[in-house]
Amino acid sequence: MIRMKLSKIIPILLPTVLCLFPSCEYDDMVAAEYYKIDKITSIQSLFENIARQPEAAGDLINTAERIAGYSDISELTPVGIYISKDFGYARGACIAACAQAAARQPEIYDLLLDTAVKFLGAYNSPGITAQINSYSKVKALPGILEGIARQPEIYNQYKELCNTLLGVDLSDEI
């Protein structure tokens, strides 16, 4: 009788248990993808600190690379479609921080832009999809507007920043 019950239970139980193993792997993959968002978000303060202490820019960039765990946007891309919105928002917040830092220290604009391209990617970098870029624009806008309001005399640099990082030409009329 016990043998008969086992023969009925095992065919049902075995596939159920085996289904759990792939789902555990999937959860790890999803966690790794979301960790990319954490990595890119951690770079936001880099721009603020470069503006605060431009002389330490090299040390700040080196420290950010080592602690954030990436030195180029290509190490984080491509990202899964299910995190592209959050990834784009995080990238946009960092672009906003870059724009605000440029307003505080216009003389280091080139360094800030180069750092942004390195860590955040240009709008046409491999892995920066149109969808990611559109989400980035939404979050970058407040920082760009604040930067322009703070330093209207460097508007040409903001045009370059928007064109390079977001693919938006501010020279065009609407």
GROMACS elastic network, one bead per residue, 0.5 to 0.9 nm:
[ bonds ]
;  ai    aj funct       b0    kb
    1     4     6  0.51246   500
    1     5     6  0.64466   500
    1     6     6  0.87733   500
    2     5     6  0.51512   500
    2     6     6  0.62188   500
    2     7     6  0.86320   500
    3     6     6  0.51941   500
    3     7     6  0.62401   500
    3     8     6  0.88440   500
    4     7     6  0.51779   500
    4     8     6  0.65634   500
    4     9     6  0.88385   500
    5     8     6  0.52227   500
    5     9     6  0.61645   500
    5    10     6  0.86443   500
    6    10     6  0.58526   500
    6    11     6  0.87564   500
    7    10     6  0.57111   500
    7    11     6  0.70780   500
    8    11     6  0.61935   500
    8    12     6  0.71565   500
    9    12     6  0.53686   500
    9    13     6  0.59107   500
    9    14     6  0.84234   500
   10    14     6  0.56781   500
   10    15     6  0.86141   500
   11    14     6  0.57081   500
   11    15     6  0.69697   500
   12    15     6  0.61599   500
   12    16     6  0.66617   500
   13    16     6  0.51834   500
   13    17     6  0.62638   500
   13    18     6  0.86973   500
   14    17     6  0.52764   500
   14    18     6  0.62126   500
   14    19     6  0.86835   500
   15    19     6  0.61013   500
   15    20     6  0.89057   500
   16    19     6  0.52511   500
   16    20     6  0.69355   500
   17    20     6  0.54662   500
   17    21     6  0.73874   500
   18    21     6  0.56803   500
   18    22     6  0.76774   500
   19    22     6  0.61233   500
   19    23     6  0.68623   500
   20    23     6  0.52793   500
   20    24     6  0.64147   500
   21    24     6  0.53346   500
   21    25     6  0.66722   500
   21    26     6  0.89080   500
   22    25     6  0.50974   500
   22    26     6  0.62339   500
   22    27     6  0.87592   500
   23    27     6  0.62737   500
   23    28     6  0.87596   500
   24    27     6  0.51860   500
   24    28     6  0.65131   500
   24    29     6  0.88599   500
   25    28     6  0.51550   500
   25    29     6  0.63915   500
   25    30     6  0.88087   500
   26    29     6  0.50170   500
   26    30     6  0.62381   500
   26    31     6  0.86003   500
   27    30     6  0.51033   500
   27    31     6  0.61292   500
   27    32     6  0.85891   500
   28    31     6  0.50671   500
   28    32     6  0.61580   500
   28    33     6  0.86689   500
   29    32     6  0.50923   500
   29    33     6  0.62922   500
   29    34     6  0.87600   500
   30    33     6  0.50838   500
   30    34     6  0.62741   500
   30    35     6  0.85835   500
   30    80     6  0.87217   500
   30    83     6  0.89176   500
   31    34     6  0.51369   500
   31    35     6  0.61193   500
   31    36     6  0.89103   500
   32    35     6  0.50185   500
   32    36     6  0.68068   500
   33    36     6  0.54088   500
   33    37     6  0.73873   500
   33    76     6  0.87187   500
   33    79     6  0.67434   500
   33    80     6  0.69764   500
   33    83     6  0.72333   500
   34    37     6  0.52933   500
   34    38     6  0.68293   500
   34    39     6  0.89343   500
   34    83     6  0.68541   500
   34    86     6  0.86036   500
   34    87     6  0.83352   500
   35    39     6  0.62331   500
   35    40     6  0.87699   500
   36    39     6  0.50086   500
   36    40     6  0.62996   500
   36    41     6  0.85294   500
   36    76     6  0.60209   500
   36    77     6  0.85516   500
   36    79     6  0.80579   500
   36    87     6  0.76283   500
   37    40     6  0.53144   500
   37    41     6  0.60545   500
   37    42     6  0.85952   500
   37    76     6  0.87784   500
   37    83     6  0.81217   500
   37    86     6  0.69215   500
   37    87     6  0.52961   500
   37    88     6  0.87684   500
   37    90     6  0.65268   500
   37    91     6  0.84009   500
   38    41     6  0.50945   500
   38    42     6  0.61710   500
   38    68     6  0.86307   500
   38    87     6  0.88583   500
   38    90     6  0.82922   500
   39    42     6  0.52845   500
   39    43     6  0.70373   500
   39    68     6  0.55035   500
   39    69     6  0.72894   500
   39    70     6  0.77650   500
   39    76     6  0.84356   500
   40    43     6  0.55095   500
   40    44     6  0.74884   500
   40    68     6  0.78476   500
   40    70     6  0.88799   500
   40    73     6  0.85719   500
   40    76     6  0.82962   500
   40    87     6  0.78374   500
   40    90     6  0.65548   500
   40    91     6  0.65817   500
   40    94     6  0.78569   500
   40   119     6  0.75341   500
   40   120     6  0.73367   500
   41    44     6  0.56515   500
   41    45     6  0.84598   500
   41    87     6  0.86769   500
   41    90     6  0.54410   500
   41    91     6  0.71042   500
   41    93     6  0.77700   500
   41    94     6  0.68641   500
   42    45     6  0.67095   500
   42    46     6  0.79433   500
   42    64     6  0.82218   500
   42    68     6  0.66086   500
   42    94     6  0.87913   500
   43    46     6  0.52393   500
   43    47     6  0.74971   500
   43    64     6  0.68569   500
   43    65     6  0.88990   500
   43    68     6  0.73736   500
   43    94     6  0.68715   500
   43   119     6  0.75589   500
   43   120     6  0.87182   500
   44    47     6  0.61128   500
   44    48     6  0.73372   500
   44    90     6  0.85864   500
   44    91     6  0.85998   500
   44    93     6  0.70963   500
   44    95     6  0.79569   500
   44    96     6  0.86155   500
   44    97     6  0.60937   500
   44    98     6  0.77909   500
   45    48     6  0.51248   500
   45    49     6  0.61530   500
   45    50     6  0.85845   500
   45    94     6  0.80686   500
   45    97     6  0.74987   500
   46    49     6  0.51996   500
   46    50     6  0.61073   500
   46    51     6  0.86537   500
   46    57     6  0.88289   500
   46    60     6  0.68746   500
   46    61     6  0.72037   500
   46    64     6  0.70536   500
   46    94     6  0.89501   500
   46    97     6  0.86542   500
   46    98     6  0.86440   500
   47    50     6  0.51458   500
   47    51     6  0.62781   500
   47    52     6  0.85871   500
   47    94     6  0.79409   500
   47    95     6  0.89639   500
   47    97     6  0.60939   500
   47    98     6  0.52915   500
   47    99     6  0.86601   500
   47   100     6  0.83904   500
   47   101     6  0.59165   500
   47   102     6  0.85625   500
   47   112     6  0.68395   500
   47   115     6  0.83005   500
   47   116     6  0.83328   500
   48    51     6  0.52739   500
   48    52     6  0.62292   500
   48    53     6  0.87979   500
   48    97     6  0.65597   500
   48    98     6  0.73224   500
   48   100     6  0.77946   500
   48   101     6  0.55430   500
   48   104     6  0.89143   500
   49    53     6  0.60363   500
   49    54     6  0.78361   500
   49    56     6  0.87412   500
   49    57     6  0.80801   500
   49    60     6  0.76096   500
   49   101     6  0.83653   500
   50    53     6  0.51907   500
   50    55     6  0.79673   500
   50    56     6  0.70269   500
   50    57     6  0.52903   500
   50    58     6  0.89030   500
   50    60     6  0.70321   500
   50    61     6  0.84531   500
   50   101     6  0.76726   500
   50   105     6  0.88704   500
   50   108     6  0.87471   500
   50   112     6  0.78299   500
   51    54     6  0.56317   500
   51    57     6  0.85136   500
   51    98     6  0.89707   500
   51   100     6  0.89130   500
   51   101     6  0.52701   500
   51   102     6  0.72404   500
   51   103     6  0.88802   500
   51   104     6  0.63762   500
   51   105     6  0.55875   500
   51   106     6  0.88726   500
   51   108     6  0.77576   500
   51   112     6  0.84355   500
   52   101     6  0.82409   500
   52   104     6  0.81716   500
   52   105     6  0.81122   500
   53    56     6  0.56764   500
   53    57     6  0.69463   500
   54    57     6  0.51563   500
   54    58     6  0.86142   500
   54   105     6  0.83423   500
   54   108     6  0.73891   500
   55    58     6  0.77571   500
   55    59     6  0.88030   500
   56    59     6  0.53616   500
   56    60     6  0.60365   500
   56    61     6  0.86288   500
   57    61     6  0.60277   500
   57    62     6  0.84751   500
   57   111     6  0.85517   500
   58    61     6  0.52525   500
   58    62     6  0.61293   500
   58    63     6  0.85351   500
   59    62     6  0.50994   500
   59    63     6  0.60174   500
   59    64     6  0.84990   500
   60    63     6  0.51247   500
   60    64     6  0.60846   500
   60    65     6  0.86131   500
   61    64     6  0.50540   500
   61    65     6  0.61610   500
   61    66     6  0.86974   500
   61    71     6  0.88418   500
   61   115     6  0.79916   500
   62    65     6  0.51604   500
   62    66     6  0.63271   500
   62    67     6  0.86943   500
   62    71     6  0.85621   500
   63    66     6  0.52293   500
   63    67     6  0.60599   500
   63    68     6  0.82004   500
   64    67     6  0.53209   500
   64    68     6  0.55401   500
   64    69     6  0.78145   500
   64    70     6  0.82316   500
   64    71     6  0.81563   500
   65    68     6  0.55079   500
   65    69     6  0.57181   500
   65    70     6  0.53429   500
   65    72     6  0.84464   500
   65   119     6  0.88825   500
   66    69     6  0.52857   500
   66    70     6  0.70052   500
   66    71     6  0.78060   500
   67    70     6  0.80948   500
   68    71     6  0.82276   500
   70    73     6  0.75008   500
   70    74     6  0.88383   500
   70    75     6  0.62477   500
   70    76     6  0.75747   500
   70   119     6  0.80064   500
   71    74     6  0.85768   500
   71    75     6  0.73999   500
   71   118     6  0.72624   500
   71   119     6  0.65525   500
   72    75     6  0.57743   500
   72    76     6  0.77378   500
   72   117     6  0.84776   500
   72   118     6  0.51807   500
   72   119     6  0.51189   500
   72   120     6  0.77749   500
   72   121     6  0.79236   500
   73    76     6  0.54363   500
   73    77     6  0.64721   500
   73   117     6  0.80155   500
   73   118     6  0.61982   500
   73   119     6  0.50106   500
   73   120     6  0.56154   500
   73   121     6  0.55832   500
   73   125     6  0.84797   500
   73   126     6  0.89496   500
   73   127     6  0.84715   500
   74    77     6  0.51653   500
   74    78     6  0.75902   500
   74   118     6  0.88241   500
   74   119     6  0.86354   500
   74   121     6  0.79502   500
   74   125     6  0.82215   500
   74   126     6  0.72279   500
   74   127     6  0.72253   500
   75    78     6  0.83611   500
   76    79     6  0.70324   500
   76   127     6  0.83883   500
   77    80     6  0.87549   500
   77   126     6  0.74927   500
   77   128     6  0.73300   500
   78   126     6  0.76166   500
   78   128     6  0.73962   500
   78   129     6  0.86581   500
   79    82     6  0.82940   500
   79    83     6  0.67913   500
   79    84     6  0.64045   500
   79    87     6  0.79463   500
   79   127     6  0.71181   500
   79   128     6  0.86327   500
   80    83     6  0.56484   500
   80    84     6  0.63546   500
   81    84     6  0.51570   500
   81    85     6  0.79962   500
   82    85     6  0.73843   500
   82    86     6  0.85978   500
   83    86     6  0.54280   500
   83    87     6  0.59433   500
   83    88     6  0.84296   500
   84    88     6  0.58363   500
   84    89     6  0.84366   500
   84   129     6  0.84996   500
   84   131     6  0.71175   500
   84   132     6  0.54758   500
   84   135     6  0.82805   500
   85    88     6  0.51387   500
   85    89     6  0.61937   500
   85    90     6  0.86636   500
   85   131     6  0.74969   500
   85   132     6  0.62044   500
   85   134     6  0.88899   500
   85   135     6  0.60778   500
   85   136     6  0.84974   500
   86    89     6  0.50210   500
   86    90     6  0.61296   500
   86    91     6  0.85211   500
   86   132     6  0.84589   500
   86   135     6  0.80514   500
   87    90     6  0.51374   500
   87    91     6  0.61097   500
   87    92     6  0.85432   500
   87   132     6  0.68072   500
   87   135     6  0.82454   500
   87   136     6  0.81651   500
   88    91     6  0.50244   500
   88    92     6  0.60337   500
   88    93     6  0.86043   500
   88   128     6  0.86299   500
   88   131     6  0.77439   500
   88   133     6  0.61320   500
   88   134     6  0.73569   500
   88   137     6  0.82004   500
   88   138     6  0.88872   500
   88   139     6  0.82507   500
   89    92     6  0.50258   500
   89    93     6  0.62134   500
   89    94     6  0.87038   500
   89   132     6  0.78676   500
   89   133     6  0.88603   500
   89   134     6  0.89662   500
   89   135     6  0.54441   500
   89   136     6  0.50888   500
   89   137     6  0.81503   500
   89   138     6  0.74209   500
   89   139     6  0.57036   500
   89   140     6  0.82480   500
   90    93     6  0.51780   500
   90    94     6  0.64073   500
   90    95     6  0.87555   500
   90   135     6  0.88478   500
   90   136     6  0.72672   500
   90   139     6  0.78085   500
   91    94     6  0.51751   500
   91    95     6  0.62903   500
   91    96     6  0.87287   500
   91   120     6  0.61946   500
   91   121     6  0.88224   500
   91   132     6  0.83824   500
   91   133     6  0.84438   500
   91   135     6  0.84547   500
   91   136     6  0.56546   500
   91   137     6  0.89483   500
   91   139     6  0.80507   500
   91   140     6  0.80962   500
   92    96     6  0.61619   500
   92    97     6  0.86234   500
   92   120     6  0.88238   500
   92   133     6  0.81117   500
   92   135     6  0.70690   500
   92   137     6  0.59431   500
   92   138     6  0.69311   500
   92   141     6  0.80185   500
   92   166     6  0.89169   500
   93    96     6  0.50200   500
   93    97     6  0.63242   500
   93    98     6  0.87284   500
   93   136     6  0.73334   500
   93   138     6  0.88703   500
   93   139     6  0.52750   500
   93   140     6  0.55002   500
   93   141     6  0.88341   500
   93   142     6  0.89370   500
   93   143     6  0.78986   500
   94    98     6  0.62409   500
   94    99     6  0.86837   500
   94   116     6  0.81229   500
   94   120     6  0.76633   500
   94   136     6  0.89247   500
   94   139     6  0.85882   500
   94   140     6  0.74165   500
   95    99     6  0.62371   500
   95   100     6  0.86552   500
   95   116     6  0.71153   500
   95   120     6  0.77106   500
   95   136     6  0.78930   500
   95   137     6  0.87286   500
   95   139     6  0.81458   500
   95   140     6  0.54577   500
   95   141     6  0.87518   500
   95   143     6  0.75992   500
   95   144     6  0.81195   500
   95   161     6  0.88842   500
   95   165     6  0.76880   500
   95   166     6  0.89405   500
   96    99     6  0.50789   500
   96   100     6  0.62247   500
   96   101     6  0.85674   500
   96   139     6  0.70594   500
   96   141     6  0.67409   500
   96   142     6  0.67062   500
   96   144     6  0.57673   500
   96   145     6  0.88458   500
   96   146     6  0.87845   500
   96   147     6  0.85553   500
   97   100     6  0.51027   500
   97   101     6  0.60787   500
   97   102     6  0.86109   500
   97   140     6  0.80828   500
   97   143     6  0.62701   500
   97   144     6  0.84993   500
   98   101     6  0.50421   500
   98   102     6  0.62109   500
   98   103     6  0.87673   500
   98   109     6  0.89562   500
   98   112     6  0.64572   500
   98   113     6  0.75011   500
   98   115     6  0.89087   500
   98   116     6  0.70317   500
   98   143     6  0.79799   500
   98   144     6  0.85475   500
   99   102     6  0.51112   500
   99   103     6  0.64799   500
   99   104     6  0.89228   500
   99   109     6  0.89132   500
   99   112     6  0.85343   500
   99   113     6  0.88549   500
   99   140     6  0.82939   500
   99   143     6  0.58349   500
   99   144     6  0.52871   500
   99   145     6  0.85432   500
   99   146     6  0.80808   500
   99   147     6  0.56787   500
   99   148     6  0.83902   500
   99   158     6  0.74887   500
   99   161     6  0.78743   500
  100   103     6  0.51155   500
  100   104     6  0.65033   500
  100   105     6  0.88237   500
  100   143     6  0.56518   500
  100   144     6  0.67913   500
  100   145     6  0.88108   500
  100   146     6  0.66941   500
  100   148     6  0.86151   500
  100   150     6  0.85081   500
  101   104     6  0.50659   500
  101   105     6  0.61606   500
  101   106     6  0.79563   500
  101   108     6  0.89809   500
  101   109     6  0.82957   500
  101   112     6  0.77394   500
  101   147     6  0.78768   500
  102   105     6  0.51087   500
  102   107     6  0.78995   500
  102   108     6  0.70110   500
  102   109     6  0.53538   500
  102   110     6  0.89475   500
  102   112     6  0.69482   500
  102   113     6  0.86518   500
  102   147     6  0.71189   500
  102   151     6  0.86143   500
  102   154     6  0.88659   500
  102   157     6  0.88273   500
  102   158     6  0.87174   500
  103   106     6  0.55992   500
  103   109     6  0.85262   500
  103   146     6  0.82504   500
  103   148     6  0.72719   500
  103   149     6  0.87059   500
  103   150     6  0.61140   500
  103   151     6  0.54274   500
  103   152     6  0.87212   500
  103   154     6  0.80270   500
  104   147     6  0.81026   500
  104   150     6  0.80830   500
  104   151     6  0.80823   500
  105   108     6  0.58636   500
  105   109     6  0.70550   500
  106   109     6  0.52171   500
  106   110     6  0.87389   500
  106   151     6  0.81235   500
  106   154     6  0.73088   500
  106   157     6  0.88589   500
  107   110     6  0.78850   500
  107   111     6  0.89515   500
  108   111     6  0.53788   500
  108   112     6  0.63409   500
  108   113     6  0.87780   500
  109   112     6  0.50720   500
  109   113     6  0.61320   500
  109   114     6  0.85651   500
  109   157     6  0.75995   500
  110   113     6  0.51625   500
  110   114     6  0.60894   500
  110   115     6  0.84984   500
  110   157     6  0.88672   500
  111   114     6  0.51563   500
  111   115     6  0.60871   500
  111   116     6  0.85482   500
  112   115     6  0.50948   500
  112   116     6  0.61017   500
  112   117     6  0.86828   500
  113   117     6  0.61825   500
  113   118     6  0.85418   500
  113   161     6  0.67723   500
  113   164     6  0.85795   500
  113   165     6  0.85650   500
  114   117     6  0.51927   500
  114   118     6  0.61887   500
  114   119     6  0.87593   500
  115   118     6  0.50400   500
  115   119     6  0.61649   500
  115   120     6  0.80485   500
  116   119     6  0.53217   500
  116   120     6  0.52348   500
  116   121     6  0.66867   500
  116   122     6  0.80817   500
  116   165     6  0.78399   500
  117   120     6  0.53773   500
  117   122     6  0.53391   500
  117   123     6  0.89404   500
  117   125     6  0.88839   500
  117   164     6  0.79827   500
  117   165     6  0.69506   500
  118   121     6  0.57942   500
  118   122     6  0.82457   500
  120   123     6  0.89767   500
  120   165     6  0.79718   500
  121   124     6  0.77895   500
  121   125     6  0.57126   500
  121   126     6  0.83968   500
  121   127     6  0.87674   500
  121   128     6  0.71803   500
  121   164     6  0.88398   500
  121   165     6  0.67493   500
  122   125     6  0.51367   500
  122   126     6  0.87957   500
  122   128     6  0.76774   500
  122   163     6  0.87241   500
  122   164     6  0.55239   500
  122   166     6  0.69644   500
  122   167     6  0.79747   500
  123   126     6  0.87745   500
  123   128     6  0.61938   500
  123   129     6  0.78622   500
  123   130     6  0.79875   500
  123   132     6  0.89856   500
  123   133     6  0.63120   500
  123   163     6  0.80605   500
  123   164     6  0.63808   500
  123   167     6  0.54874   500
  124   127     6  0.82435   500
  124   128     6  0.63460   500
  124   129     6  0.76683   500
  124   130     6  0.84793   500
  124   133     6  0.88888   500
  124   164     6  0.83554   500
  124   165     6  0.81613   500
  124   166     6  0.84382   500
  124   167     6  0.75616   500
  125   128     6  0.55368   500
  125   129     6  0.82690   500
  126   129     6  0.77042   500
  127   132     6  0.88644   500
  128   131     6  0.80566   500
  128   132     6  0.60077   500
  128   133     6  0.64575   500
  129   132     6  0.51675   500
  129   133     6  0.61283   500
  129   134     6  0.85865   500
  130   133     6  0.50018   500
  130   134     6  0.60768   500
  130   135     6  0.87038   500
  131   134     6  0.51703   500
  131   135     6  0.64367   500
  131   136     6  0.86266   500
  132   135     6  0.52943   500
  132   136     6  0.61761   500
  132   137     6  0.88081   500
  133   137     6  0.62513   500
  133   138     6  0.89430   500
  133   165     6  0.85420   500
  133   166     6  0.63262   500
  133   167     6  0.83179   500
  134   137     6  0.51948   500
  134   138     6  0.67899   500
  134   166     6  0.80524   500
  135   138     6  0.54139   500
  135   139     6  0.68564   500
  135   140     6  0.87906   500
  136   139     6  0.54388   500
  136   140     6  0.59620   500
  136   141     6  0.85934   500
  136   166     6  0.74779   500
  137   140     6  0.50463   500
  137   141     6  0.60371   500
  137   162     6  0.89958   500
  137   166     6  0.64567   500
  137   168     6  0.89940   500
  138   141     6  0.57137   500
  138   142     6  0.81560   500
  139   142     6  0.67828   500
  139   143     6  0.80180   500
  140   143     6  0.56766   500
  140   144     6  0.62570   500
  140   145     6  0.87563   500
  140   166     6  0.88255   500
  141   144     6  0.51023   500
  141   145     6  0.60586   500
  141   146     6  0.85047   500
  142   145     6  0.52090   500
  142   146     6  0.61111   500
  142   147     6  0.85611   500
  143   146     6  0.50462   500
  143   147     6  0.60457   500
  143   148     6  0.86018   500
  144   147     6  0.50447   500
  144   148     6  0.61825   500
  144   149     6  0.85662   500
  144   158     6  0.74490   500
  144   162     6  0.84271   500
  145   148     6  0.51468   500
  145   149     6  0.61050   500
  145   150     6  0.85211   500
  146   149     6  0.50906   500
  146   150     6  0.60657   500
  146   151     6  0.85524   500
  147   150     6  0.50691   500
  147   151     6  0.59825   500
  147   152     6  0.77438   500
  147   155     6  0.89390   500
  147   158     6  0.82446   500
  148   151     6  0.51880   500
  148   153     6  0.80695   500
  148   154     6  0.74408   500
  148   155     6  0.62803   500
  148   158     6  0.72976   500
  149   152     6  0.57029   500
  150   153     6  0.89530   500
  151   154     6  0.59202   500
  151   155     6  0.74553   500
  152   155     6  0.53788   500
  152   156     6  0.89633   500
  153   156     6  0.78929   500
  154   157     6  0.53789   500
  154   158     6  0.66691   500
  154   159     6  0.89238   500
  155   159     6  0.62663   500
  155   160     6  0.87350   500
  156   160     6  0.64153   500
  156   161     6  0.87033   500
  157   161     6  0.61254   500
  157   162     6  0.86093   500
  158   162     6  0.60125   500
  158   163     6  0.83511   500
  158   170     6  0.84533   500
  159   162     6  0.52577   500
  159   163     6  0.60848   500
  159   164     6  0.85429   500
  159   168     6  0.80422   500
  159   169     6  0.66156   500
  159   170     6  0.54481   500
  159   171     6  0.72250   500
  160   163     6  0.50684   500
  160   164     6  0.59448   500
  160   165     6  0.84046   500
  160   168     6  0.89728   500
  160   169     6  0.80558   500
  160   170     6  0.84948   500
  161   164     6  0.52126   500
  161   165     6  0.58714   500
  161   166     6  0.76733   500
  161   167     6  0.89043   500
  161   168     6  0.89063   500
  162   165     6  0.54882   500
  162   166     6  0.51079   500
  162   167     6  0.62325   500
  162   168     6  0.53889   500
  162   169     6  0.67980   500
  162   170     6  0.73384   500
  163   166     6  0.56277   500
  163   169     6  0.52373   500
  163   170     6  0.75121   500
  164   167     6  0.58012   500
  164   168     6  0.78651   500
  165   168     6  0.81964   500
  166   169     6  0.87667   500
  168   171     6  0.88976   500
  168   172     6  0.89656   500
  169   172     6  0.59691   500
  170   173     6  0.76632   500
